[in-house]
């Protein structure tokens, strides 16, 4: 994202975000589904967040070996999915950024915009498992509390122990959040569309129709 675009996005964010505890829901959202929405709402309630900001990734560095849907289409799907929840907002902070988009860069920008707010980065336990391989993981954990959303019954104690051993200060900076709808996955939805199977009730109906109208995830 160019300097002028960052300034514009900053101005927009400052007008819509308030309070002292901000949730950040980062992800590819290809497509967004009920698992993402339930995770965000569960985190908002359990952690007493004032808002949850959805930030679709621009060029995810960990998915360079598969084709990812155009960022603007993914952003549009997120907008439609969260439209009815006044506590959810979406930001285009990453989608215009040139090159791979890294979590650390986004958190640095958000920390500059909201220096007085406590940031909570919400991610799935699958992504949390790779946290130590991310760019500047120590700084990420310092800038934001990390919330790993997991399926019921998933035991992440070994993972958290491994992270705590490497970064002792993370003991109170990383927590687990059980989310019942996380059996739904974007990968499964894309596969279902490709194989002409139903995706009804896995995601908001307007997103299902958007996927159909734009012929997303179909066999090429």
Biotite code that builds the C-alpha atoms (Angstrom):
import biotite.structure as struc

atoms = struc.array([
    struc.Atom([0.000, 0.000, 0.000], chain_id="A", res_id=1, res_name="UNK", atom_name="CA", element="C"),
    struc.Atom([1.418, 3.399, -0.963], chain_id="A", res_id=2, res_name="UNK", atom_name="CA", element="C"),
    struc.Atom([1.957, 6.187, 1.593], chain_id="A", res_id=3, res_name="UNK", atom_name="CA", element="C"),
    struc.Atom([-1.081, 8.164, 0.445], chain_id="A", res_id=4, res_name="UNK", atom_name="CA", element="C"),
    struc.Atom([-3.275, 5.081, 0.613], chain_id="A", res_id=5, res_name="UNK", atom_name="CA", element="C"),
    struc.Atom([-2.023, 4.262, 4.123], chain_id="A", res_id=6, res_name="UNK", atom_name="CA", element="C"),
    struc.Atom([-2.884, 7.805, 5.251], chain_id="A", res_id=7, res_name="UNK", atom_name="CA", element="C"),
    struc.Atom([-6.365, 7.485, 3.735], chain_id="A", res_id=8, res_name="UNK", atom_name="CA", element="C"),
    struc.Atom([-6.924, 4.094, 5.366], chain_id="A", res_id=9, res_name="UNK", atom_name="CA", element="C"),
    struc.Atom([-5.673, 5.501, 8.684], chain_id="A", res_id=10, res_name="UNK", atom_name="CA", element="C"),
    struc.Atom([-8.183, 8.330, 8.477], chain_id="A", res_id=11, res_name="UNK", atom_name="CA", element="C"),
    struc.Atom([-10.999, 5.860, 7.781], chain_id="A", res_id=12, res_name="UNK", atom_name="CA", element="C"),
    struc.Atom([-9.993, 3.562, 10.653], chain_id="A", res_id=13, res_name="UNK", atom_name="CA", element="C"),
    struc.Atom([-9.780, 6.420, 13.129], chain_id="A", res_id=14, res_name="UNK", atom_name="CA", element="C"),
    struc.Atom([-13.397, 7.332, 12.416], chain_id="A", res_id=15, res_name="UNK", atom_name="CA", element="C"),
    struc.Atom([-14.836, 3.854, 12.899], chain_id="A", res_id=16, res_name="UNK", atom_name="CA", element="C"),
    struc.Atom([-12.795, 2.280, 15.687], chain_id="A", res_id=17, res_name="UNK", atom_name="CA", element="C"),
    struc.Atom([-13.315, 3.248, 19.318], chain_id="A", res_id=18, res_name="UNK", atom_name="CA", element="C"),
    struc.Atom([-12.770, 1.816, 22.773], chain_id="A", res_id=19, res_name="UNK", atom_name="CA", element="C"),
    struc.Atom([-9.634, 0.394, 24.357], chain_id="A", res_id=20, res_name="UNK", atom_name="CA", element="C"),
    struc.Atom([-9.621, -3.268, 23.227], chain_id="A", res_id=21, res_name="UNK", atom_name="CA", element="C"),
    struc.Atom([-9.460, -3.999, 19.506], chain_id="A", res_id=22, res_name="UNK", atom_name="CA", element="C"),
    struc.Atom([-9.711, -7.478, 17.996], chain_id="A", res_id=23, res_name="UNK", atom_name="CA", element="C"),
    struc.Atom([-7.910, -8.088, 14.716], chain_id="A", res_id=24, res_name="UNK", atom_name="CA", element="C"),
    struc.Atom([-9.214, -10.918, 12.563], chain_id="A", res_id=25, res_name="UNK", atom_name="CA", element="C"),
    struc.Atom([-6.618, -11.499, 9.894], chain_id="A", res_id=26, res_name="UNK", atom_name="CA", element="C"),
    struc.Atom([-6.913, -14.134, 7.204], chain_id="A", res_id=27, res_name="UNK", atom_name="CA", element="C"),
    struc.Atom([-7.225, -14.917, 3.536], chain_id="A", res_id=28, res_name="UNK", atom_name="CA", element="C"),
    struc.Atom([-11.034, -15.288, 3.812], chain_id="A", res_id=29, res_name="UNK", atom_name="CA", element="C"),
    struc.Atom([-11.157, -17.295, 0.595], chain_id="A", res_id=30, res_name="UNK", atom_name="CA", element="C"),
    struc.Atom([-14.072, -17.404, 1.265], chain_id="A", res_id=31, res_name="UNK", atom_name="CA", element="C"),
    struc.Atom([-15.192, -16.059, 4.619], chain_id="A", res_id=32, res_name="UNK", atom_name="CA", element="C"),
    struc.Atom([-17.572, -18.476, 6.381], chain_id="A", res_id=33, res_name="UNK", atom_name="CA", element="C"),
    struc.Atom([-19.498, -19.017, 9.606], chain_id="A", res_id=34, res_name="UNK", atom_name="CA", element="C"),
    struc.Atom([-16.404, -20.383, 11.357], chain_id="A", res_id=35, res_name="UNK", atom_name="CA", element="C"),
    struc.Atom([-14.679, -17.001, 10.944], chain_id="A", res_id=36, res_name="UNK", atom_name="CA", element="C"),
    struc.Atom([-17.765, -15.097, 12.056], chain_id="A", res_id=37, res_name="UNK", atom_name="CA", element="C"),
    struc.Atom([-18.421, -17.262, 15.115], chain_id="A", res_id=38, res_name="UNK", atom_name="CA", element="C"),
    struc.Atom([-14.736, -17.054, 16.116], chain_id="A", res_id=39, res_name="UNK", atom_name="CA", element="C"),
    struc.Atom([-14.814, -13.247, 15.880], chain_id="A", res_id=40, res_name="UNK", atom_name="CA", element="C"),
    struc.Atom([-18.054, -12.957, 17.854], chain_id="A", res_id=41, res_name="UNK", atom_name="CA", element="C"),
    struc.Atom([-16.906, -15.448, 20.494], chain_id="A", res_id=42, res_name="UNK", atom_name="CA", element="C"),
    struc.Atom([-13.648, -13.519, 20.938], chain_id="A", res_id=43, res_name="UNK", atom_name="CA", element="C"),
    struc.Atom([-15.538, -10.227, 21.132], chain_id="A", res_id=44, res_name="UNK", atom_name="CA", element="C"),
    struc.Atom([-17.756, -11.499, 23.941], chain_id="A", res_id=45, res_name="UNK", atom_name="CA", element="C"),
    struc.Atom([-15.229, -13.572, 25.898], chain_id="A", res_id=46, res_name="UNK", atom_name="CA", element="C"),
    struc.Atom([-12.417, -10.996, 25.712], chain_id="A", res_id=47, res_name="UNK", atom_name="CA", element="C"),
    struc.Atom([-14.694, -7.955, 26.048], chain_id="A", res_id=48, res_name="UNK", atom_name="CA", element="C"),
    struc.Atom([-13.474, -6.435, 22.793], chain_id="A", res_id=49, res_name="UNK", atom_name="CA", element="C"),
    struc.Atom([-14.931, -3.119, 21.672], chain_id="A", res_id=50, res_name="UNK", atom_name="CA", element="C"),
    struc.Atom([-14.655, -3.951, 17.968], chain_id="A", res_id=51, res_name="UNK", atom_name="CA", element="C"),
    struc.Atom([-13.291, -6.699, 15.740], chain_id="A", res_id=52, res_name="UNK", atom_name="CA", element="C"),
    struc.Atom([-11.477, -5.515, 12.629], chain_id="A", res_id=53, res_name="UNK", atom_name="CA", element="C"),
    struc.Atom([-11.355, -7.973, 9.713], chain_id="A", res_id=54, res_name="UNK", atom_name="CA", element="C"),
    struc.Atom([-8.266, -7.517, 7.533], chain_id="A", res_id=55, res_name="UNK", atom_name="CA", element="C"),
    struc.Atom([-8.180, -9.672, 4.384], chain_id="A", res_id=56, res_name="UNK", atom_name="CA", element="C"),
    struc.Atom([-4.607, -10.444, 3.367], chain_id="A", res_id=57, res_name="UNK", atom_name="CA", element="C"),
    struc.Atom([-3.308, -9.027, 0.118], chain_id="A", res_id=58, res_name="UNK", atom_name="CA", element="C"),
    struc.Atom([-0.657, -11.493, -1.054], chain_id="A", res_id=59, res_name="UNK", atom_name="CA", element="C"),
    struc.Atom([-0.316, -14.144, 1.672], chain_id="A", res_id=60, res_name="UNK", atom_name="CA", element="C"),
    struc.Atom([3.339, -15.271, 1.753], chain_id="A", res_id=61, res_name="UNK", atom_name="CA", element="C"),
    struc.Atom([2.429, -18.738, 3.083], chain_id="A", res_id=62, res_name="UNK", atom_name="CA", element="C"),
    struc.Atom([0.100, -19.453, 0.138], chain_id="A", res_id=63, res_name="UNK", atom_name="CA", element="C"),
    struc.Atom([2.311, -18.569, -2.803], chain_id="A", res_id=64, res_name="UNK", atom_name="CA", element="C"),
    struc.Atom([1.948, -22.068, -4.248], chain_id="A", res_id=65, res_name="UNK", atom_name="CA", element="C"),
    struc.Atom([-1.795, -21.905, -4.766], chain_id="A", res_id=66, res_name="UNK", atom_name="CA", element="C"),
    struc.Atom([-3.965, -19.454, -6.626], chain_id="A", res_id=67, res_name="UNK", atom_name="CA", element="C"),
    struc.Atom([-5.736, -17.079, -4.252], chain_id="A", res_id=68, res_name="UNK", atom_name="CA", element="C"),
    struc.Atom([-8.914, -15.234, -5.254], chain_id="A", res_id=69, res_name="UNK", atom_name="CA", element="C"),
    struc.Atom([-8.468, -11.562, -6.135], chain_id="A", res_id=70, res_name="UNK", atom_name="CA", element="C"),
    struc.Atom([-8.077, -9.551, -2.927], chain_id="A", res_id=71, res_name="UNK", atom_name="CA", element="C"),
    struc.Atom([-10.820, -7.067, -3.814], chain_id="A", res_id=72, res_name="UNK", atom_name="CA", element="C"),
    struc.Atom([-13.334, -9.889, -4.289], chain_id="A", res_id=73, res_name="UNK", atom_name="CA", element="C"),
    struc.Atom([-12.362, -11.384, -0.926], chain_id="A", res_id=74, res_name="UNK", atom_name="CA", element="C"),
    struc.Atom([-12.680, -7.937, 0.682], chain_id="A", res_id=75, res_name="UNK", atom_name="CA", element="C"),
    struc.Atom([-16.138, -7.552, -0.858], chain_id="A", res_id=76, res_name="UNK", atom_name="CA", element="C"),
    struc.Atom([-17.226, -10.930, 0.532], chain_id="A", res_id=77, res_name="UNK", atom_name="CA", element="C"),
    struc.Atom([-16.083, -9.903, 4.018], chain_id="A", res_id=78, res_name="UNK", atom_name="CA", element="C"),
    struc.Atom([-17.995, -6.618, 3.740], chain_id="A", res_id=79, res_name="UNK", atom_name="CA", element="C"),
    struc.Atom([-21.187, -8.474, 2.865], chain_id="A", res_id=80, res_name="UNK", atom_name="CA", element="C"),
    struc.Atom([-20.721, -11.086, 5.592], chain_id="A", res_id=81, res_name="UNK", atom_name="CA", element="C"),
    struc.Atom([-20.234, -8.609, 8.461], chain_id="A", res_id=82, res_name="UNK", atom_name="CA", element="C"),
    struc.Atom([-22.627, -5.912, 7.287], chain_id="A", res_id=83, res_name="UNK", atom_name="CA", element="C"),
    struc.Atom([-25.310, -6.710, 9.882], chain_id="A", res_id=84, res_name="UNK", atom_name="CA", element="C"),
    struc.Atom([-22.952, -6.623, 12.893], chain_id="A", res_id=85, res_name="UNK", atom_name="CA", element="C"),
    struc.Atom([-22.122, -3.084, 14.030], chain_id="A", res_id=86, res_name="UNK", atom_name="CA", element="C"),
    struc.Atom([-19.250, -4.440, 16.141], chain_id="A", res_id=87, res_name="UNK", atom_name="CA", element="C"),
    struc.Atom([-17.452, -5.829, 13.084], chain_id="A", res_id=88, res_name="UNK", atom_name="CA", element="C"),
    struc.Atom([-15.473, -3.657, 10.670], chain_id="A", res_id=89, res_name="UNK", atom_name="CA", element="C"),
    struc.Atom([-13.351, -4.444, 7.620], chain_id="A", res_id=90, res_name="UNK", atom_name="CA", element="C"),
    struc.Atom([-10.134, -2.756, 6.520], chain_id="A", res_id=91, res_name="UNK", atom_name="CA", element="C"),
    struc.Atom([-8.385, -2.716, 3.153], chain_id="A", res_id=92, res_name="UNK", atom_name="CA", element="C"),
    struc.Atom([-5.068, -2.047, 4.884], chain_id="A", res_id=93, res_name="UNK", atom_name="CA", element="C"),
    struc.Atom([-3.379, -5.040, 3.243], chain_id="A", res_id=94, res_name="UNK", atom_name="CA", element="C"),
    struc.Atom([-5.050, -5.528, -0.115], chain_id="A", res_id=95, res_name="UNK", atom_name="CA", element="C"),
    struc.Atom([-3.221, -2.708, -1.918], chain_id="A", res_id=96, res_name="UNK", atom_name="CA", element="C"),
    struc.Atom([0.168, -3.427, -0.353], chain_id="A", res_id=97, res_name="UNK", atom_name="CA", element="C"),
    struc.Atom([2.787, -4.411, -2.907], chain_id="A", res_id=98, res_name="UNK", atom_name="CA", element="C"),
    struc.Atom([4.490, -7.773, -2.476], chain_id="A", res_id=99, res_name="UNK", atom_name="CA", element="C"),
    struc.Atom([3.794, -10.342, 0.255], chain_id="A", res_id=100, res_name="UNK", atom_name="CA", element="C"),
    struc.Atom([1.809, -9.015, 3.215], chain_id="A", res_id=101, res_name="UNK", atom_name="CA", element="C"),
    struc.Atom([3.193, -9.859, 6.629], chain_id="A", res_id=102, res_name="UNK", atom_name="CA", element="C"),
    struc.Atom([1.342, -9.756, 9.950], chain_id="A", res_id=103, res_name="UNK", atom_name="CA", element="C"),
    struc.Atom([4.152, -7.799, 11.605], chain_id="A", res_id=104, res_name="UNK", atom_name="CA", element="C"),
    struc.Atom([3.829, -4.928, 9.102], chain_id="A", res_id=105, res_name="UNK", atom_name="CA", element="C"),
    struc.Atom([0.079, -4.686, 9.683], chain_id="A", res_id=106, res_name="UNK", atom_name="CA", element="C"),
    struc.Atom([0.441, -4.758, 13.474], chain_id="A", res_id=107, res_name="UNK", atom_name="CA", element="C"),
    struc.Atom([3.068, -2.012, 13.363], chain_id="A", res_id=108, res_name="UNK", atom_name="CA", element="C"),
    struc.Atom([0.707, 0.215, 11.366], chain_id="A", res_id=109, res_name="UNK", atom_name="CA", element="C"),
    struc.Atom([-2.246, -0.504, 13.674], chain_id="A", res_id=110, res_name="UNK", atom_name="CA", element="C"),
    struc.Atom([-0.116, 0.148, 16.752], chain_id="A", res_id=111, res_name="UNK", atom_name="CA", element="C"),
    struc.Atom([0.851, 3.537, 15.300], chain_id="A", res_id=112, res_name="UNK", atom_name="CA", element="C"),
    struc.Atom([-2.807, 4.339, 14.566], chain_id="A", res_id=113, res_name="UNK", atom_name="CA", element="C"),
    struc.Atom([-4.093, 3.126, 17.937], chain_id="A", res_id=114, res_name="UNK", atom_name="CA", element="C"),
    struc.Atom([-1.210, 3.520, 20.428], chain_id="A", res_id=115, res_name="UNK", atom_name="CA", element="C"),
    struc.Atom([-3.572, 3.537, 23.409], chain_id="A", res_id=116, res_name="UNK", atom_name="CA", element="C"),
    struc.Atom([-5.527, 0.429, 22.419], chain_id="A", res_id=117, res_name="UNK", atom_name="CA", element="C"),
    struc.Atom([-4.725, -3.122, 23.419], chain_id="A", res_id=118, res_name="UNK", atom_name="CA", element="C"),
    struc.Atom([-4.586, -5.284, 20.291], chain_id="A", res_id=119, res_name="UNK", atom_name="CA", element="C"),
    struc.Atom([-5.815, -8.885, 20.158], chain_id="A", res_id=120, res_name="UNK", atom_name="CA", element="C"),
    struc.Atom([-4.782, -10.845, 17.062], chain_id="A", res_id=121, res_name="UNK", atom_name="CA", element="C"),
    struc.Atom([-7.302, -13.656, 16.456], chain_id="A", res_id=122, res_name="UNK", atom_name="CA", element="C"),
    struc.Atom([-6.148, -16.613, 14.399], chain_id="A", res_id=123, res_name="UNK", atom_name="CA", element="C"),
    struc.Atom([-6.810, -20.333, 14.070], chain_id="A", res_id=124, res_name="UNK", atom_name="CA", element="C"),
    struc.Atom([-4.714, -22.901, 15.899], chain_id="A", res_id=125, res_name="UNK", atom_name="CA", element="C"),
    struc.Atom([-3.477, -24.175, 12.519], chain_id="A", res_id=126, res_name="UNK", atom_name="CA", element="C"),
    struc.Atom([-1.908, -20.759, 11.911], chain_id="A", res_id=127, res_name="UNK", atom_name="CA", element="C"),
    struc.Atom([-0.796, -20.522, 15.534], chain_id="A", res_id=128, res_name="UNK", atom_name="CA", element="C"),
    struc.Atom([1.174, -23.720, 15.018], chain_id="A", res_id=129, res_name="UNK", atom_name="CA", element="C"),
    struc.Atom([3.287, -21.825, 12.473], chain_id="A", res_id=130, res_name="UNK", atom_name="CA", element="C"),
    struc.Atom([3.695, -18.711, 14.619], chain_id="A", res_id=131, res_name="UNK", atom_name="CA", element="C"),
    struc.Atom([7.377, -19.298, 15.294], chain_id="A", res_id=132, res_name="UNK", atom_name="CA", element="C"),
    struc.Atom([8.060, -19.347, 11.538], chain_id="A", res_id=133, res_name="UNK", atom_name="CA", element="C"),
    struc.Atom([6.402, -15.968, 10.932], chain_id="A", res_id=134, res_name="UNK", atom_name="CA", element="C"),
    struc.Atom([8.460, -12.851, 10.320], chain_id="A", res_id=135, res_name="UNK", atom_name="CA", element="C"),
    struc.Atom([9.554, -11.329, 13.660], chain_id="A", res_id=136, res_name="UNK", atom_name="CA", element="C"),
    struc.Atom([7.349, -13.540, 15.902], chain_id="A", res_id=137, res_name="UNK", atom_name="CA", element="C"),
    struc.Atom([8.733, -11.989, 19.092], chain_id="A", res_id=138, res_name="UNK", atom_name="CA", element="C"),
    struc.Atom([7.666, -8.498, 18.034], chain_id="A", res_id=139, res_name="UNK", atom_name="CA", element="C"),
    struc.Atom([4.250, -9.797, 16.929], chain_id="A", res_id=140, res_name="UNK", atom_name="CA", element="C"),
    struc.Atom([3.649, -11.204, 20.405], chain_id="A", res_id=141, res_name="UNK", atom_name="CA", element="C"),
    struc.Atom([4.762, -7.930, 21.994], chain_id="A", res_id=142, res_name="UNK", atom_name="CA", element="C"),
    struc.Atom([2.491, -5.806, 19.802], chain_id="A", res_id=143, res_name="UNK", atom_name="CA", element="C"),
    struc.Atom([-0.651, -7.910, 20.224], chain_id="A", res_id=144, res_name="UNK", atom_name="CA", element="C"),
    struc.Atom([-2.098, -10.570, 22.460], chain_id="A", res_id=145, res_name="UNK", atom_name="CA", element="C"),
    struc.Atom([-2.499, -13.733, 20.376], chain_id="A", res_id=146, res_name="UNK", atom_name="CA", element="C"),
    struc.Atom([-5.799, -15.602, 20.506], chain_id="A", res_id=147, res_name="UNK", atom_name="CA", element="C"),
    struc.Atom([-5.799, -19.103, 19.006], chain_id="A", res_id=148, res_name="UNK", atom_name="CA", element="C"),
    struc.Atom([-9.321, -20.139, 18.015], chain_id="A", res_id=149, res_name="UNK", atom_name="CA", element="C"),
    struc.Atom([-9.655, -23.922, 18.171], chain_id="A", res_id=150, res_name="UNK", atom_name="CA", element="C"),
    struc.Atom([-12.222, -26.635, 17.629], chain_id="A", res_id=151, res_name="UNK", atom_name="CA", element="C"),
    struc.Atom([-13.829, -28.136, 20.760], chain_id="A", res_id=152, res_name="UNK", atom_name="CA", element="C"),
    struc.Atom([-11.611, -30.874, 22.173], chain_id="A", res_id=153, res_name="UNK", atom_name="CA", element="C"),
    struc.Atom([-8.419, -29.645, 20.504], chain_id="A", res_id=154, res_name="UNK", atom_name="CA", element="C"),
    struc.Atom([-5.512, -29.705, 22.962], chain_id="A", res_id=155, res_name="UNK", atom_name="CA", element="C"),
    struc.Atom([-2.990, -26.960, 22.264], chain_id="A", res_id=156, res_name="UNK", atom_name="CA", element="C"),
    struc.Atom([-1.018, -27.278, 25.514], chain_id="A", res_id=157, res_name="UNK", atom_name="CA", element="C"),
    struc.Atom([2.060, -28.769, 23.827], chain_id="A", res_id=158, res_name="UNK", atom_name="CA", element="C"),
    struc.Atom([2.062, -25.988, 21.246], chain_id="A", res_id=159, res_name="UNK", atom_name="CA", element="C"),
    struc.Atom([1.744, -23.236, 23.858], chain_id="A", res_id=160, res_name="UNK", atom_name="CA", element="C"),
    struc.Atom([4.442, -24.858, 25.996], chain_id="A", res_id=161, res_name="UNK", atom_name="CA", element="C"),
    struc.Atom([6.810, -24.870, 23.000], chain_id="A", res_id=162, res_name="UNK", atom_name="CA", element="C"),
    struc.Atom([6.167, -21.187, 22.321], chain_id="A", res_id=163, res_name="UNK", atom_name="CA", element="C"),
    struc.Atom([6.504, -20.241, 25.999], chain_id="A", res_id=164, res_name="UNK", atom_name="CA", element="C"),
    struc.Atom([9.855, -22.034, 26.253], chain_id="A", res_id=165, res_name="UNK", atom_name="CA", element="C"),
    struc.Atom([11.275, -20.114, 23.320], chain_id="A", res_id=166, res_name="UNK", atom_name="CA", element="C"),
    struc.Atom([9.722, -16.794, 24.344], chain_id="A", res_id=167, res_name="UNK", atom_name="CA", element="C"),
    struc.Atom([9.198, -16.854, 28.140], chain_id="A", res_id=168, res_name="UNK", atom_name="CA", element="C"),
    struc.Atom([7.430, -13.480, 28.142], chain_id="A", res_id=169, res_name="UNK", atom_name="CA", element="C"),
    struc.Atom([4.560, -14.966, 26.087], chain_id="A", res_id=170, res_name="UNK", atom_name="CA", element="C"),
    struc.Atom([3.044, -16.877, 29.018], chain_id="A", res_id=171, res_name="UNK", atom_name="CA", element="C"),
    struc.Atom([0.234, -14.327, 29.463], chain_id="A", res_id=172, res_name="UNK", atom_name="CA", element="C"),
    struc.Atom([0.258, -13.107, 25.856], chain_id="A", res_id=173, res_name="UNK", atom_name="CA", element="C"),
    struc.Atom([-1.149, -16.192, 24.105], chain_id="A", res_id=174, res_name="UNK", atom_name="CA", element="C"),
    struc.Atom([-4.478, -17.809, 24.910], chain_id="A", res_id=175, res_name="UNK", atom_name="CA", element="C"),
    struc.Atom([-6.784, -20.424, 23.440], chain_id="A", res_id=176, res_name="UNK", atom_name="CA", element="C"),
    struc.Atom([-10.442, -19.859, 22.571], chain_id="A", res_id=177, res_name="UNK", atom_name="CA", element="C"),
    struc.Atom([-12.774, -22.772, 21.866], chain_id="A", res_id=178, res_name="UNK", atom_name="CA", element="C"),
    struc.Atom([-15.083, -22.098, 18.904], chain_id="A", res_id=179, res_name="UNK", atom_name="CA", element="C"),
    struc.Atom([-17.795, -24.659, 17.999], chain_id="A", res_id=180, res_name="UNK", atom_name="CA", element="C"),
    struc.Atom([-18.121, -23.735, 14.311], chain_id="A", res_id=181, res_name="UNK", atom_name="CA", element="C"),
    struc.Atom([-14.470, -24.215, 13.362], chain_id="A", res_id=182, res_name="UNK", atom_name="CA", element="C"),
    struc.Atom([-15.132, -27.579, 11.739], chain_id="A", res_id=183, res_name="UNK", atom_name="CA", element="C"),
    struc.Atom([-16.056, -25.439, 8.709], chain_id="A", res_id=184, res_name="UNK", atom_name="CA", element="C"),
    struc.Atom([-13.075, -24.558, 6.511], chain_id="A", res_id=185, res_name="UNK", atom_name="CA", element="C"),
    struc.Atom([-12.476, -22.412, 3.445], chain_id="A", res_id=186, res_name="UNK", atom_name="CA", element="C"),
    struc.Atom([-10.548, -25.275, 1.857], chain_id="A", res_id=187, res_name="UNK", atom_name="CA", element="C"),
    struc.Atom([-13.545, -27.585, 2.173], chain_id="A", res_id=188, res_name="UNK", atom_name="CA", element="C"),
    struc.Atom([-15.868, -24.941, 0.748], chain_id="A", res_id=189, res_name="UNK", atom_name="CA", element="C"),
    struc.Atom([-13.623, -24.417, -2.298], chain_id="A", res_id=190, res_name="UNK", atom_name="CA", element="C"),
    struc.Atom([-13.454, -28.186, -2.831], chain_id="A", res_id=191, res_name="UNK", atom_name="CA", element="C"),
    struc.Atom([-17.222, -28.504, -2.572], chain_id="A", res_id=192, res_name="UNK", atom_name="CA", element="C"),
    struc.Atom([-17.756, -25.789, -5.176], chain_id="A", res_id=193, res_name="UNK", atom_name="CA", element="C"),
    struc.Atom([-15.194, -27.396, -7.473], chain_id="A", res_id=194, res_name="UNK", atom_name="CA", element="C"),
    struc.Atom([-17.020, -30.738, -7.157], chain_id="A", res_id=195, res_name="UNK", atom_name="CA", element="C"),
    struc.Atom([-20.494, -29.200, -7.583], chain_id="A", res_id=196, res_name="UNK", atom_name="CA", element="C"),
    struc.Atom([-21.504, -29.960, -3.998], chain_id="A", res_id=197, res_name="UNK", atom_name="CA", element="C"),
    struc.Atom([-23.722, -27.796, -1.786], chain_id="A", res_id=198, res_name="UNK", atom_name="CA", element="C"),
    struc.Atom([-22.181, -25.119, 0.439], chain_id="A", res_id=199, res_name="UNK", atom_name="CA", element="C"),
    struc.Atom([-25.514, -23.896, 1.766], chain_id="A", res_id=200, res_name="UNK", atom_name="CA", element="C"),
    struc.Atom([-25.501, -23.248, 5.549], chain_id="A", res_id=201, res_name="UNK", atom_name="CA", element="C"),
    struc.Atom([-21.692, -23.219, 5.684], chain_id="A", res_id=202, res_name="UNK", atom_name="CA", element="C"),
    struc.Atom([-21.503, -19.486, 5.051], chain_id="A", res_id=203, res_name="UNK", atom_name="CA", element="C"),
    struc.Atom([-23.917, -16.532, 4.664], chain_id="A", res_id=204, res_name="UNK", atom_name="CA", element="C"),
    struc.Atom([-26.271, -16.989, 1.746], chain_id="A", res_id=205, res_name="UNK", atom_name="CA", element="C"),
    struc.Atom([-25.214, -13.745, 0.080], chain_id="A", res_id=206, res_name="UNK", atom_name="CA", element="C"),
    struc.Atom([-21.639, -15.056, -0.013], chain_id="A", res_id=207, res_name="UNK", atom_name="CA", element="C"),
    struc.Atom([-22.836, -18.343, -1.539], chain_id="A", res_id=208, res_name="UNK", atom_name="CA", element="C"),
    struc.Atom([-24.629, -16.393, -4.274], chain_id="A", res_id=209, res_name="UNK", atom_name="CA", element="C"),
    struc.Atom([-21.620, -14.120, -4.776], chain_id="A", res_id=210, res_name="UNK", atom_name="CA", element="C"),
    struc.Atom([-19.413, -17.176, -5.324], chain_id="A", res_id=211, res_name="UNK", atom_name="CA", element="C"),
    struc.Atom([-21.925, -18.542, -7.830], chain_id="A", res_id=212, res_name="UNK", atom_name="CA", element="C"),
    struc.Atom([-22.372, -15.252, -9.699], chain_id="A", res_id=213, res_name="UNK", atom_name="CA", element="C"),
    struc.Atom([-18.610, -14.684, -9.962], chain_id="A", res_id=214, res_name="UNK", atom_name="CA", element="C"),
    struc.Atom([-17.892, -18.324, -10.828], chain_id="A", res_id=215, res_name="UNK", atom_name="CA", element="C"),
    struc.Atom([-15.325, -18.644, -8.042], chain_id="A", res_id=216, res_name="UNK", atom_name="CA", element="C"),
    struc.Atom([-13.565, -21.930, -7.192], chain_id="A", res_id=217, res_name="UNK", atom_name="CA", element="C"),
    struc.Atom([-14.897, -23.759, -10.230], chain_id="A", res_id=218, res_name="UNK", atom_name="CA", element="C"),
    struc.Atom([-12.890, -26.143, -12.389], chain_id="A", res_id=219, res_name="UNK", atom_name="CA", element="C"),
    struc.Atom([-10.762, -24.276, -14.906], chain_id="A", res_id=220, res_name="UNK", atom_name="CA", element="C"),
])
